[in-house]
Amino acid sequence: MSNQQKPFLCKVIAFILMIYTTLLVPTTYYAFYCQLLE
């Protein structure tokens, strides 16, 4: 793996993690909220 490819890969992984957490947090919160209502 070249040195120019590594930072790009890190950016992609960070971007995916950012989207994953952004989607995961509201979903978990919503599921938890629904369980409280039941």
C-alpha positions as CSV (number, residue, x, y, z in Angstrom):
1,M,0.0,0.0,0.0
2,S,1.5,3.4,-1.0
3,N,1.6,6.4,1.2
4,Q,-0.9,8.3,-0.9
5,Q,-3.5,5.6,-0.6
6,K,-3.4,5.3,3.1
7,P,-4.8,8.8,4.0
8,F,-7.6,8.3,1.5
9,L,-8.5,4.9,3.1
10,C,-8.5,6.5,6.5
11,K,-10.8,9.3,5.3
12,V,-13.2,6.8,3.8
13,I,-13.3,4.7,7.0
14,A,-13.8,7.9,9.1
15,F,-16.5,9.0,6.8
16,I,-18.3,5.6,7.0
17,L,-18.0,5.6,10.8
18,M,-19.4,9.1,10.9
19,I,-22.4,8.2,8.8
20,Y,-22.8,4.9,10.8
21,T,-22.9,6.6,14.2
22,T,-25.1,9.4,12.8
23,L,-27.7,6.8,11.7
24,L,-27.2,4.4,14.6
25,V,-27.6,6.9,17.5
26,P,-31.1,8.2,16.5
27,T,-32.2,4.6,15.7
28,T,-31.1,3.3,19.1
29,Y,-32.7,6.3,20.8
30,Y,-36.0,5.8,18.9
31,A,-36.1,2.1,19.7
32,F,-35.4,2.8,23.4
33,Y,-38.1,5.5,23.4
34,C,-40.6,3.0,21.8
35,Q,-39.8,0.5,24.5
36,L,-40.5,3.0,27.2
37,L,-43.9,3.8,25.7
38,E,-45.1,0.2,25.6
